[in-house]
Amino acid sequence: MNRSIAQPIALDQVAADAVGLIQAFRASGEVSFQDVSLMDARTNYLKACAANGLEPETVADVRTLDYPVAAGIASLRVYRAAGTPAHLVTPVVVFIHGGGWVIGDLDSHDSICRSLTNQTSATVIAVQYRLAPEHRFPVPLEDCLAAIQYIASQASQLKIDPMRALIAGDSAGGNMATVLANDPACQALGMTFKGQALFYPVTDMTASQPSYRRITCGFPLTARSMHWFREQYTSPGQDWHDARLSPLLHAEGRKQPPLFILTVGHDPLADEGIAYASAAARAGSEVVHQHLPGHAHGVLTSAGKIETGRRVLAQAAQFMVRLLGTDT
C-alpha cells in the first residue's frame, strides 16, 4: 500500500505508555527496517533495543559459548540467576530472539534474558542463529535445533535439568520456539519442553490475516515490513504453508505444550497470534493469552520505556515458574 495515502491509526487509540515512542517514530518520517540497507537495519535495531529496553540486571554468571551448526559454528549465552550457587542444577529456559530472522542478536535481547533468569531462578540460555538473507530458511531453525542438541548434551556441565525445560521467543523467535516446542526431535535429543512462551509470534507466513490490511503504516512494524522480512528469510517459490513457517495452518486439533502467548493490537501479526491461541485452546492445550489492544509490536524490547512490557514479562515469568517448579 502507498504510505502517502494510507491512514495511520490515531494516537488516541495507542496505549498511554506507548504513545511517546510511536509519536517520535511518526515525527521522524516512519523510516523502518525495509527502508534502509541491511547493515543499517541491523545497527538501528540494536541501537533501539539498547535505548528503549530494560536496564540490564546483575546476575550470578553470564557465559557466551559456541555450539556446532552445519558447516560452521554459532553462539549461545548462558545466564544464571543472582544468588544461584554454582553447583545447583536448575531448570532451563531456551530463549530465541526475534528480528524477522534478519536482525537481532544475543545483545539485542540481553536485558530480557537477565530479567527472566532472575524472575524465574531458571538458567536462561539465549540462542544466536545464523541470520537471513545470508542464511535462508531452514538454516536459522536448524541452527536452533542444533543449539538444543548441544544444550542437552552439555546439561551436566551447564548445571541444568533438560527434563525441566521451557522454550520462549519473540516474533520470528516465537515462530521457531513453537515449531521446536512441538517437534518430537527435541525430546529425542533429550530436551523435554514443559511449556512455551511466545511474544507476538509469527504463525502464518501467508500474510493473509486481516491485521495485515489494518497495520499498513504508523508503526515500526507494518505489513510492508513483514513482507520484506519474508522475502529475506525464504527463497523464491517457497511454500508458505510449510508447518515450519506457518504453524497456525497445522494447529487445529493438535494438543501442544502449555502456552503463554502475548498479542498486541497494532501489529500485522495480531490476528494470527490470536488465532493460534484459539486453535491451541480448542485442541485442549493449556493457554494463557494476554492481548494488549493498544500496543504495538516490540513492547518487550521497549520495556524500559513502556511499563506494560515490563509487566507482561513478569506475567510470562510467573507462568514459567509454575511450570518449572522454581517457586519453592
HELIX and SHEET records of a PDB file:
HELIX    1   1 LEU A   11  GLN A   13  5                                   3    
HELIX    2   2 VAL A   19  ALA A   27  1                                   9    
HELIX    3   3 PHE A   33  ASP A   35  5                                   3    
HELIX    4   4 LEU A   38  ASN A   52  1                                  15    
HELIX    5   5 ASP A  110  THR A  120  1                                  11    
HELIX    6   6 VAL A  139  SER A  153  1                                  15    
HELIX    7   7 ALA A  155  LEU A  158  1                                   4    
HELIX    8   8 ALA A  172  ALA A  181  1                                  10    
HELIX    9   9 PRO A  184  ALA A  188  1                                   5    
HELIX   10  10 PRO A  210  ARG A  214  1                                   5    
HELIX   11  11 ALA A  223  TYR A  233  1                                  11    
HELIX   12  12 PRO A  247  HIS A  250  5                                   4    
HELIX   13  13 ALA A  270  ARG A  282  1                                  13    
HELIX   14  14 GLU A  307  LEU A  324  1                                  18    
SHEET    1   A 8 ASP A  61  VAL A  69  0                                        
SHEET    2   A 8 GLY A  72  ARG A  80 -1                                        
SHEET    3   A 8 THR A 123  VAL A 127 -1                                        
SHEET    4   A 8 THR A  90  ILE A  96  1                                        
SHEET    5   A 8 ILE A 160  ASP A 170  1                                        
SHEET    6   A 8 PHE A 193  PHE A 199  1                                        
SHEET    7   A 8 LEU A 259  HIS A 266  1                                        
SHEET    8   A 8 VAL A 287  ALA A 296  1                                        
END                                                                             
